[in-house]
Amino acid sequence: QVQLGESGGGLVQPGGSRRLSCVASGTSEFNTYTMAWYRQARGNRREVVARIGFRGYPAQSASEYGDFVQGRFAISRDDAKNTVYLQMSSLKSEDTAVYYCKKEGFGGDDMAYWGKGTLVTVSS
């Protein structure tokens, strides 16, 4: 089955930057996947951070972000490396969370898959 492995988490000072990576294995179809980053802070529910489609789908928008992002994060992908990235800047203490990579599923044979997460701690 598809496996997703996140990396790049760690301790960051407020206002700092961090780039997360997610590598997919066990698939030759990464270039057709809609990928996403979610996060879950301690005591909070899991929320979507960003999503990115593949070339040609969705037609109207290649990416979307949670309301809290406010231009600070950018999602990107490198299909040749089966990798999706999340570039984060201007980090705040409230960004502290476990960040999860996800292959989105849309029903039927198109299943969703989750990574195990990587912890980002924003603290001085």
N, C-alpha and C positions, 0 to 999 in steps of 0.2 A: 504494500500500500504506500501511498504518498506519505513522506515524512518531512517535517519542516523543522529546521534548526536555527534558532535565533542566537545572535551574539552582539556584543557591543555595549551591553549595560555596564553600569558601574556608578561610582560616586562623582557627581558634578556639582560645582558651586553655582549658586543662583546667578543667572545671566550667562552661564556657559553654554556650550554646545556639545552634542553627542550624535554620532551616527550609528544606527542600528542596522544589522544585516540579517536577512533570512534566506537560507539556502534550501531549496526543495530537492529531494532525492526520491528515487523510485518512480519517476515519471519521465516521459518523453514529450509531454503535452503542456509543459509550463507556459509556453508562449500563447496558449489559449485560456489561461486561468485569469480570473479576476482575483487579485490579491488585496489583502487588507492588513492593517495594524489595529489592534485593540489594546486597551490598557485597563488594569484594575488596581485601584489604590486600596490600601488597607481600610476595611469597613465600608467600601463603596461597591457598587455594581460594575460589571465590565461594560466598557463603552467603546464605541468605534472612534479611532483616531483619524484614519485615512483609508481610502480605497483607491485602487488604480485598475483600470481595465486594460485589455490588450488592444493592439492596433486594430481599429475598425469597429470595436465594441467597448463600451457604449458609444453610440454615434454622437451624442450631444456633449458629452464631457468625458475626458480621460481620467479625471481624478476628482475626489470629493473629500472634505475634511469635516471633523467635528467642529461644533461652534466655538469651542474653547481654544482652537488652534490659532485663530486670528493672524494668519500669515507667518507664524513662527516655524512651522514644520513643512517639509516637502517629501512626498513619497515619489519614488522612482523605481525603475526595474531594468535589469540587464538579462534579457532572455538567453543570451549566449552562455551565461553563468548560472542560470536557474535561480536568480537572486532578486529579491526586492529589498529596497533600502528605505529607511526613515531618517532623514536629516532633521535634527532638532536644534533650535537655537533659542536664545533668550529664555532659557529654562527657568521655571519658577518652582518653589517648594511644592506647590500643589500638583506639579507634574510627576512627583514621586509615585511610582507605580510599577507593577510588573507589566511589561509590554509583550503582547502576544502577536505572533504572525498567524495569518489565517488564509487558506484557500477558500474562497466563497463557493458555496454550492447553491444551485438553483432548482433542485428537485430531481426526481427520477434517478438516473445513473450519475448525475453530476453531484457528487458528494462534497461536503465541506470537510476540511482538515485543519487541525490546530497544532501549533507548536507548543512547547512546554513553557515558554516565556523567558524573558531576561529582565532582571531588576535594574531599574534606573532610580537612583536616589539623588535628589537635589537638595543639598544642605551645605551650609557654611560651617 
